[in-house]
Amino acid sequence: VGGKVGPGNGPAWTNRTTVFDQSHFQWQQRADMVVPRQLPAVGVIGATKLFVAGGYNGLTGVLDSVEAYDFSSDTWRLVGKLPKGVVASAVGVVAAAGGGPPAKRQFCVKWTGP
């Protein structure tokens, strides 16, 4: 997702999304992100959502925006802002946690920022 392309007419930050289709062994273009960015933190939750957070572009500098991509509808949307812009960060995602009956399951997501 995203990145920086160039040199052509000078460097440009992109909002392009390209997905690898394992069944056809090829790359496919998908919907563009809302904000062009390079070096965002990227994480997947389940098999349905991809999140990008922060990053950088030469238009606005270090970014604090967070976007979510929905695989089933091929759409991006802004979903929030980080407490502070970040670039070249990492994301950790919990795919499954807890146990026991649904009423006893506990999930925890924690933002640890600069």
C-alpha angles and dihedrals in degrees: 000000000000122000138152124287130192168038094178103093091356130293118316130187114229137210092200121140120202122181128195112232105210094191092059096027094230142107119253131195115238135183116309122250117250094241124041109234146157129207098018124163107254129198138168125217113200113317095301111063137046118192128200121191130187122333130148140273131175092238099063104004121224110016131222097183124116123206132188126209119206110210095200097053097030091229137133126207136176108251104175150312133271119238086247133007116264135190131195091008132149130238127210117200127192109219095184133004140163125025142211125065117348093255090059099045117113128197127188130193118179129185113214110187139167 
